[in-house]
Amino acid sequence: MNPIRQNPRESAQPASYRQDLWRSLPPAAAEALRRRGAHRRYADGATLVQRGQPIHSVLVLNHGRLRSLTVLRDGHEHLIRWVEPGEAVGVASVLAGLPFQTDLIASGDCMVQWIPGGAFIDAMRGDAEVSLAVAKFLAARLSEMFDHVADQAQLRLRDRLRAALLHIAVENGKVLADGRVELRVTQQDMSDAVGASRQRVNEALGGLQRSGHVTIGYRRITVDPTSLRSLGDDE
């Protein structure tokens, strides 16, 4: 029998998978790519890219927040991840010539820099440090996706919800003075993230709030990561 292994999101000090492109690149290469990029503004709810669409640029979020999601056959959205400032999307599409994997939606007003794919590839060819930084970025994103698949394979809604809350806390949360983490998400966002109806997710969140693991506010959920990680299977 294979041993049960802990999800990295539930370890005592989980590492973030977020990779800031500009900070990870050598300064000269980062500046050169910044000069080649075109800045575009997007209003809340605007679609930047659709799943299956071919793109030939690497997109770097400079300001705001993006939702990366897929739309299921029944019309419901499934939230894959949030994209935060400094993060890049479209790298796999540029390097492998693949269509974009998700829908990319602006969450609030956003500023995005579109870097031509040719310029991005030329930077990798000309500087081994750039190539290494891109390889680290892709390795982190792949590891994050493996965690996402493992989390979604859990049968119980509460387990999927706990995993999603911990993931967002590490990747997108704001640490408060008392050690709790504030998440800028709605209950509908959590419904999209775990693939369950809003009613069921509301009930599950209510149970977590009654037991002191989370506090639900207006467009905010504050979590206690330590208590969430220690949430026993018999509760």
N, C-alpha and C positions, 0 to 999 in steps of 0.2 A: 504493500500500500504506500502510495506517495505521501510524504508529510505535507501538512498544510502550511503554506508559507504566508507570512504577513505581507500585506500590501505596503509598499514604501510610504504611501500617504499616511499610514497609521503607525509609523515608527515614532520614537520619542522626539527626534529632531529631523523631520523630513526635509529633503533638499528641494528647492524649487527647480522646475524644468524651464522656467522663463529664460530666454536668451536675448539680451539687448544687442542688436546687430552693431550699432555704432560703437558701443563700448568694447565689443569683442574683436573688432577689426583693428589692425594697425592704424594709427591716427592719419597717416598720409593717404592710405587707401580709403578710409572712411570719408575723408574730405573730398577726394576725387569722385567718389560715388555720389556724395551729396550734390556736387556741382552738376552731375549728369542727370539727376532726378528732376521730375516735374511735380510740382505741388498741386494737389487737388483738394478742394473742400467738399464735404458731404454733410447734408442735413440729417437729423435724426430719422432713422427708418429707411434711409436710402440704401439701395443694393449696389455694392461695388462690383461684385463678381457673382455669377451664378454657377452652381455645380455643373460640371461638364463643359464649361466654357473654356476655350483655349486662351491662354494669356501668355504674353511674351515679356513681362516685366516682373520684377520683384517689388512687392509693396511693403513699405515701412511706415508704420503708424507713428506720426509725430505728436499728435494731440487727440485726446478723446478715447474712445473705446469701440471695439468691433465685436460683433457676435459671429462666430463660425458655427454654422448649423446645417442640418439636412432636413428636408421635408419628406415625411413618410407618405406612403401610399394613401393613408386615410386623411391626409392634409395636415396632420399635426407636425409641429416642429420638434426636432431633436437637437438640443444644444450640445455641441461638441466641446467648445472652449471659448473663453474670452480672449481677445487680443488686446494687449496693453501697449502704451507708448514705448517705442524702441524695438518692438517685436516685428519680425518680417514674416510675410506669407507669400506663397507663390514660388518658393525656391525650388521645390520638386518639379513644378510645372516647367520652369525655365531650364533646369538641368536635364530633365528626362524627356521633355517634350510632351508631358502628360496634361490632360485637361484638368482644370481646377477641381479639387475634391469636394468642396462644400459651397454653400451660399455664404457670402460675406456681407453682413448688414451693419450699418452704422448704428451705434447705440449712443445717442446724443450727437451733437455736432462734432465732426472729425476733420483732421487734416492728415492727408496721406501723401507720401512721396512715392512716385512710380519711377523705378530705376530700370532703364532698358536692359533686357536680358543679355544682350550682346556685351554691354559694358560690365555687367556683373561677371560673366564668364571670362572676359578679358582680364579682370582683376584677379580672378582665381588662377588663371594661367600664368600671370606675371609675378605672383607673390605666393610662396608656399605658406606663409602665415595666414593669408586670406583663405586659402584652401583648407587649412587646418581649422580655422574658426568656423567655416561653413560646415565642415564635417562634424564638429562638435554640436553645432546647431541641429543638424539632421539627426544625430544620435540622440540628443535630448528629446526632440519631437517624437522620434520612433518609440523611445521608452515611455513617454507620456501616453502615446496611443495604446501601447500594450496594457498599461494600467487602466486606461479607459475601457478597453475591451473586457478586462478581468472584472472591473467593477460592475459593468452592465450585465455580466453573466450571472451575477448573484440573483437568486430567486426571490428573496424577500425585499419588499419595497424599502423597509427601514434600513436594510444593509446598503442598498444602492443609494439611498438618501444620505446616509452617514458618510459614505465614500465620496459622494459629490460635494457635500459641505466641507469635508476635510481638504479635498482637492482645491476647491475655490479659495479656501482660507489660506492655503500655502501660496497659490499662484496669483491671487487677485485681492486678497484681504488686506485690511488696515489694522495693524496691531494696536490695541488700546492700552492705556496705562495699567489696567488691572490684569493684563495678560490675555483677555478675550480678544477675538478678532471680529471686526465688522465687515460684512459682505454687502456690497451694493447690488443686491439681487432682489427680485420679487418672488412671490410664491409661484407665479406663472413660469418664471425662469427655472425654478427648481423642478417644476412639473416637466418642462421641456428637457431638462438635463437627465432626468431619471426615466423618462418614457412612461409616465403614469398620469392619470387624470388629475386635474387641479384639486378636485374634492378629496381624492385619496391622499395626495401630498399634503394638503392642508391638515387633514386628520393626523397624518404621521408627524408633521411639524408641531402640531398642538400637543401631541404626546411627548415629544422631545422638550417642548417648552415647560410642560407640567413637571417633568422630571429634572429640570434645571440645566439641561444641556444647551439650549438655545434660547434667545429672546427675539421675538418677532416684532418688528416695527414697520413703519411706512417705507416701503421700497428698501428695507434694510433687514438683514437677519444677523444677529450677533451670536457667535458660537463660542463655546468653551472647548477648545481643541483637546485639552487633556481629558476632560470627562467624556468627550465623544469617542476618543481612542480607547478608553477603558470601558466603554459601553458593552456589557456582557451579553452573550447570546441568549441568556435566559431572562432578560428584562422584557 
